[in-house]
Amino acid sequence: MEKHRCGWCVGNDLYEAYHDEEWGVPVFDDATLFEFLILETFQAGLSWITVLKKRENFRNAFDNFDYKKISKYNQKKIDSLLENEGIIRNKLKVNATITNAHAFMKIQEEYGSFSKYIWDFVDGKPIKNSFKDYRKAPANTPLSDTLSKDLKKRGFKFVGSTVIYAHMQATGMINDHEVNCFRYNEV
């Protein structure tokens, strides 16, 4: 019998695998949180499938999303990224990635980990919504507004409320699986 999945991923093997294995699973590891933050940054204004298709290229181009290495990128590295056809070549987003790596490490210094900082916004546990249709889930909320503003205040770029809400969904801070999705009670 076929498993029921959230409607947004049905019919695409890459989307379905991402949905089944990653989306909405609580992430407490700083390296993974940074990876998702960067991928969401590049997704801004585009579809998530575009980013997913290029994910391995991003991983290779950005040193496995190693924020310590990324924080040290120089103009030569930036130029090579902007010439890399395997990724989304947006100068503002590439520069934002470097800026965000610096800001990410400042939060780690202040809080001990980025995970502690970001999960404090949901008191350390996922918010479980109950949507029957994924199209009813909001693009942003007052909570994503608050987190977005705080990140911007700390120097992050490309972290608008919609980007942050998507990050919260992806990293399991918010469970927006449809209630009849097989993953709803698993994550």
Summary of the structure (lengths in Angstrom):
residues: 187
radius of gyration: 16.4
end to end distance: 21.0
largest distance: 53.2
contacts: 536
relative contact order: 0.18
helix: 57%
strand: 2%
